[in-house]
Amino acid sequence: MNRVKEGSVRVFMLHFDVHGISAILGRPDLASRFLSEILTWRGLTVVDLPVREEAAACELASKAGLDFDDGLHYYFARSRGLPIVSFDRDFDGLDVRRVEPREILAESA
């Protein structure tokens, strides 16, 4: 995460995930600290998917046998030609490359 913070590694995060993390944190003061922190991360781009892209992601997820949130990530990665950085093996066997976080950091070193 330090590499993302300093900007030597570039990553994309769906706004969906930002909301999810904030919801898990629950308390407004904790969510505020999280949001304030990620605003300073030079290598982080938060992406808003338009509703039409979320609808397309649902169709793609259904065809791939994924749930809604995995489908959003799969759609975004596939449509932008990006790998998915995740420990989730549900992405294995799809037409996008899944890498674990330690692998992406090793590639950028």
N, C-alpha and C positions, 0 to 999 in steps of 0.2 A: 504494500500500500504506500510505502514511502516513495517508491518510484513514481507512482501515480500522482502523489501529492506534489512532488518536485517537477513533474512533467516529462520525465525521461521515458515513461511508458504511457501510451495513449489508450484509454478504454472508453467504451460507451456503456451507459446504463439507462435502461428505460425508466421514464418517469413513474411508470407502474411500480417499479422496484423501490424507488424513493418513497412513494406513498406506503408501500408494504412495510418497509423498515420503520417508517415513522409510526405506523399503526401498531406494530409490534412493540415499539418503545412505549407507546401509550401516553405517557405523561407529556404534556406540552413542553415542559422545560427540557426533557431529554430529547424530544424530537427537534426542538429548536437548536440544541447543541449539535446534534447530528447534522442538521441542515446547514448551520453556520460553518461547520467543519468542512463538509464536502464542497461548499462554495469556494473554498480556498485551494482545492485540488486542481492544479494546472493541467493535468493529463486527463481529467474527467470531462466528458461531454454527456449531459443528460438529454435524452431524446424523447420528444413527445410524438407519439404515433397518432395520426389523424384517425377518426372513427372508421373511415373507409378502409384504412390499412388494418385496423383491428378486426374488421369484418373479414378481410382477406386472410388474416392470420387464423381466424376461426375455421375457415374452410380448409386451409393447409393443415392445421392441427388435426382436424377430423380425419383427413386422408392419411396422415402420418401416425395416427393413433396416440396423439399427445393431448394433455389437458390444456386448458386455456392459457395459463401462464407460460408453460413450456412452449406452446404454440406461438405466443408473442415473440419469445426469444428466437425461436427457430425462424419465423418469418423475417424478423429484422436481420438476423445474420445472413440468411439466404439471399434476401433482396439486396443486401449491401456487399455481399461477397466477403463476409467476415467470419472468423471462427467463433465458436461459442466457448467461452471460458467458464467451465463448470465442473463440479464433481459428479453431476447427475448423469448416470449412464443411459437414461432415457433418450439422450441425443445420439448415442452410438448407432451406427448403421444408417444414419440419414445422409443426405447429400451436402452436409456441412461438416467441417472438421471440429471435433470437440477436443479441447485441450484443458488440462487441469491448471489451476493458477500457478503452480510452481514451474510448469513447463513454459508458460508465456513469459514469466520473469526470466527464466534461463535463456530463452531465445533473445531477449532484449539486452542481456548482459554483455 
